[in-house]
Structure formats: C-alpha cells, structure tokens
Amino acid sequence: MRSIGGVRCLPDYTFETIPDDYAALVLVGGMNWWGEEARRVVPLVEQAQARQIVGRRDMRRFGIPWRAWLSQ
C-alpha cells in the first residue's frame, strides 16, 4: 500500500483479522479515502476513539475537522 505522499506500508491485519486488543491505528493517506469503500474504516476509527487509541482532539489541534474526509 502506498500513501499519496509515497509512504509505503504493509498492513499487519485486514478488517476481518484485526484483533480486539490492537494498540494503535494508523490511517495512511491516499486518493481512495474519497471512495465509498473508505467508509468501512469508520466503525474501526470510532472503536479506536472509544478506547482512546486515537482522538479527534489530536486532529482538531492541527485544524482538521473530525470526519472532514467523509464530507466530500
């Protein structure tokens, strides 16, 4: 997988195989975030927020509104 900025990563899990006790969630940027398929990640992000693994406070600190990428 390659981000829009050229960063490459190899995911450890799929949506189907991610364990319940994951400790981090990394969302790689790219053009596919604008597609309908990207909405599959929303429940995972919401779960990570509930577990305080990620937080919208962090995004707001950088001026990024929560779910900004879904509004387009």
Residue, then its C-alpha position, 0 to 999 in steps of 0.5 A: m500500500r502506498s500513501i499519496g505522499g509515497v509512504r509505503c506500508l504493509p498492513d499487519y491485519t485486514f478488517e476481518t483479522i484485526p484483533d480486539d486488543y490492537a494498540a494503535l491505528v494508523l490511517v495512511g493517506g491516499m486518493n481512495w479515502w474519497g471512495e465509498e469503500a473508505r467508509r468501512v474504516v469508520p466503525l474501526v476509527e470510532q472503536a479506536q476513539a472509544r478506547q482512546i487509541v486515537g482522538r479527534r482532539d489530536m486532529r482538531r489541534f492541527g485544524i482538521p475537522w473530525r470526519a472532514w474526509l467523509s464530507q466530500 
